[in-house]
Amino acid sequence: MATSAPPAFPISTAQSAESQAPVATPAFRAFISHLNDSLRNALSQRRPWAELADRSAFSKPESFSEATLRVRKNYSFFRVNYLSVIGLVLAFSLLSHPFSLLLLLGLLCSWMFLYLFRPADQPVIIVGRTFSDRETLGMLIIFSIFVVFLTSVGSLLISALMVGSGVVCAHGSFRVPDDLFLDEQEPAATGFLSFLGGAASNVAAAAAPAVAARV
């Protein structure tokens, strides 16, 4: 008498269980590595804070054109320090408004783990419904518009950037740059955010493979 084969049960293979979490993907590791290298390179170019606050080097500019020229020269020399000041003002503003900070962190994490660094073999499933990449992108764009324009996050970021830029411009216009000289191997900055160009390109290069796979 032939024995009947036992019923087959669905068994998850090791390959299906090996789907990586977003924090373990190569793109995310490359992003963290690029970000770490950019921050270290930035801090290595920072000027001494005592030189930034030298009282003997302050004087009132005689004209608006002279103040503008001072700001440009001082930014070329103190650009890392100035961006650090703006970053501190921005951080203080966010820490003093915890709700806005949580919203911004939630927005950034949503973009990172639901789209940019999410493995291509892991669809987004919410309440039993599977969302395609286009639907996920559309939801993230709508969520970004809501957070930035319909909450206090946008106004808080703009006001913090304006305050930080005002502090930088005030210092740059009153600091006499006659005693400041750039090293020959260091090129002068070409714009206010040119310092962030290298970091932005590295981040784009790290996230490009994950985004290209969904296009």
C-alpha positions in Angstrom: 0.0 0.0 0.0 1.5 3.3 -1.1 1.9 5.8 1.6 0.7 9.3 0.9 3.3 12.1 0.9 3.0 14.4 3.9 1.4 17.8 3.2 3.9 20.4 2.2 4.1 23.4 4.5 5.4 26.8 3.3 9.0 27.1 4.5 10.8 30.3 4.4 14.2 29.8 2.8 17.4 31.3 4.1 17.6 33.4 1.0 14.2 35.1 1.7 15.3 35.7 5.3 18.5 37.4 4.2 16.8 40.5 3.1 18.8 43.3 4.6 17.4 45.9 6.9 17.8 49.5 5.5 20.6 50.3 8.0 22.6 47.3 6.7 22.4 48.1 3.0 25.7 49.0 1.2 24.2 52.3 0.1 23.4 53.3 3.7 26.9 52.3 4.9 28.4 54.3 2.0 26.3 57.3 2.9 27.5 57.2 6.6 31.1 56.7 5.4 30.9 59.7 3.0 29.3 61.8 5.7 31.9 60.9 8.3 34.7 61.7 5.8 33.2 65.0 4.9 32.7 66.1 8.5 36.3 65.2 9.3 37.6 67.1 6.3 35.5 70.1 7.3 36.7 70.1 10.9 40.3 69.9 9.7 39.8 73.2 7.9 38.4 75.1 10.9 40.3 78.2 12.0 41.1 78.9 15.7 38.1 80.5 17.4 40.4 82.9 19.3 41.4 84.3 15.9 37.7 84.7 15.0 37.0 86.7 18.2 40.2 88.9 18.2 38.9 92.2 19.5 41.8 94.2 18.1 40.7 93.3 14.6 37.3 94.8 14.7 36.4 98.2 13.3 33.4 99.9 11.7 33.3 99.7 7.9 33.3 103.1 6.2 30.8 102.1 3.4 28.5 99.3 2.4 30.8 98.2 -0.3 33.7 97.8 2.2 31.4 95.8 4.5 30.5 93.5 1.6 34.1 93.1 0.7 35.0 92.2 4.3 32.2 89.6 4.4 33.5 87.9 1.3 37.1 87.9 2.5 36.3 86.7 6.0 34.0 84.0 4.6 36.8 82.7 2.4 39.0 82.4 5.6 36.4 81.5 8.3 33.9 79.6 6.2 34.0 76.4 8.3 33.6 78.5 11.5 30.8 80.5 10.0 28.9 77.4 8.9 29.4 75.9 12.4 27.8 79.0 13.9 24.8 78.7 11.6 24.6 75.0 12.4 24.7 75.8 16.2 21.9 78.4 15.7 19.8 75.9 13.8 20.4 73.1 16.3 19.5 75.4 19.2 16.3 76.5 17.4 15.3 72.8 16.8 16.1 71.8 20.4 14.1 74.6 21.8 11.1 73.3 19.7 11.0 69.5 20.3 7.8 69.0 18.3 9.4 70.5 15.2 12.5 68.5 15.8 10.5 65.3 16.0 8.7 66.1 12.8 11.9 66.9 10.9 13.6 63.7 12.2 10.5 61.7 11.1 10.6 63.3 7.7 14.3 62.5 7.2 14.0 59.0 8.5 11.0 58.4 6.2 12.9 59.4 3.1 16.0 57.4 4.1 14.4 54.1 5.2 11.3 54.1 3.0 12.8 55.2 -0.3 16.5 56.1 -0.6 18.1 53.2 1.3 15.3 50.7 1.2 16.4 47.4 -0.5 14.7 47.0 -3.9 13.3 43.5 -2.9 11.4 44.9 0.1 8.2 46.6 -0.8 6.5 49.1 1.5 3.5 47.3 3.2 1.1 49.4 5.4 -2.0 47.9 6.9 -1.7 44.8 4.7 -1.5 46.9 1.5 1.6 46.9 -0.7 2.7 50.2 -2.1 4.7 50.6 -5.3 7.8 52.8 -5.5 5.8 55.6 -7.3 3.1 55.5 -4.6 5.8 55.6 -1.9 7.5 58.5 -3.6 4.2 60.4 -3.9 3.3 59.9 -0.3 6.8 61.1 0.8 6.4 64.2 -1.3 3.0 65.0 0.2 4.3 64.3 3.7 7.3 66.7 3.0 5.0 69.5 1.8 2.8 69.0 4.8 5.8 69.1 7.3 7.6 72.0 5.7 4.7 74.3 4.7 1.8 73.4 6.9 3.6 73.1 10.3 6.1 75.3 12.1 9.1 73.4 10.7 9.5 75.5 7.6 9.3 78.9 9.4 11.6 77.6 12.2 14.3 76.6 9.7 14.0 79.8 7.7 14.2 82.0 10.8 17.1 80.1 12.2 19.0 80.3 8.9 18.3 84.1 8.8 19.5 84.6 12.4 22.7 82.6 11.7 23.3 84.4 8.5 22.8 87.7 10.2 25.3 86.9 12.9 27.8 85.8 10.2 27.3 88.9 8.1 27.6 91.2 11.2 30.9 89.6 12.2 32.2 89.5 8.7 31.5 93.2 8.1 33.2 94.4 11.3 36.2 92.0 11.2 39.1 93.6 9.4 40.5 90.9 7.1 43.9 92.6 6.4 45.8 90.1 8.6 44.1 87.0 7.1 45.8 85.0 4.4 44.6 81.8 2.8 47.1 78.9 2.4 48.3 78.6 -1.2 46.9 75.0 -1.4 43.5 76.0 -0.2 41.2 77.5 -2.9 39.0 80.4 -2.0 35.3 79.6 -1.7 33.2 80.4 -4.7 29.8 80.7 -2.8 28.3 80.7 0.6 27.4 77.0 0.5 30.3 75.9 -1.7 31.8 74.1 1.3 28.9 71.7 1.3 29.3 70.9 -2.3 31.6 67.9 -1.8 29.4 66.4 0.9 26.3 66.8 -1.2 28.0 65.1 -4.2 29.1 62.3 -2.0 25.6 61.8 -0.6 24.1 61.8 -4.0 26.7 59.3 -5.2 25.9 57.0 -2.3 22.1 57.2 -2.8 22.2 57.1 -6.6 22.2 53.3 -7.1 19.2 52.8 -4.8 17.2 55.5 -6.5 18.2 54.4 -10.0 16.9 50.9 -9.3 13.4 52.3 -8.7 13.3 54.5 -11.8 
